[in-house]
Amino acid sequence: MIQNNNILNNYKKKFNENGFVILKNALNKKTLTNFSKSLAYLINASSVKGIRINNIRKKNTEHLKQEILRNLLHLEKKNHSFIAKIYDTIRDLNIMDKVFNNQKINKLIYSLLSIEDDVPIYVKQKACRIDMPKNNDFSLDWHQESPYTIKNTDLIQIWAPALENINSENGAIKILPGSHKEGHLKTEDYFPKIGHAQYVPKKNILKKYNEKSIELKIGDVMLFSKFLIHRSGENNSFKPRLTFIAHYHNPIKKDFFKNFIYKGDKPLKKNSYKR
């Protein structure tokens, strides 16, 4: 765990300067292994002929991961609806609490949000993205997280590998370091028939910053500002890329409850993982 206040202060300084920090070895091997097993059970629960992972409890973790990736490809080939159902189910599995309610991560979240460690943190939009090879249907263009979440909230987002290391080949996230200092930006919006609503900052803002790709090893996490401009990396590998994402909010901030529910009790715009 992060114990030293000087270390926390250094993370906070880097976060304020760049809009993000990387925490090494934040997710332990046991949690990641249990996540893999949970995902394997979901694949079997799809009950698709010819797609099944045997001996989940006894299988070597690396072999299990490779079987998961192969079977996700088979399910996508059969029908994307199987992937969509797995995606929707994963976010509410009990293992996800172990992933996101992590003492090492929480310690840094409290520091970045400048709140005491007895204040509750509201964790929302917990998910595991499943990005198929050479498929950009559900990718996001340059964007900030602020248009996709509770208005005026204090928010830290997490992004982390779920099964394998993330690199330039399988889709390292792209960021514009320092762009968080722009605050909430006006955007050029479009809403594709397939995938997520797109809220793209104007080109004159994007040109001000240098792009950086973030590669992470399994167990590492990236924490970043809701104002940091970022976009999905392209998965040019031959395997699915799985990543943990979630929003950490400070629920005692003024007006949090006032803005908590969107008008009409629905998200402002379409944001879907379905075709």
Buried (B, 14 or more C-beta within 10 A) or exposed (E): EBEEEEEBEEBBEEBEEBBBBBBEEBBEEEBBEBBBBBBBEBBBEBEBEEBBBEEBEEBEEEEBBBBBBBBBBBBBEBEBEBBBBBBEBBEEBEBBEBBBEBEBBBBBBBBBBEBEEEEEBBBBBBBBBBBBBEEBBBBBBBBBBBBBBBBBBBBBBBBBBBBBEBBEBBBBBBBBBBBBEBEEBEBEEEEEEEBBBBBBBEEEBBEEBEEBEBBBBBBBBBBBBBBBBBBBBBBEBEBBBBBBBBBBBBBBBEEBEEEBEEEEEEEBBEBEBEE
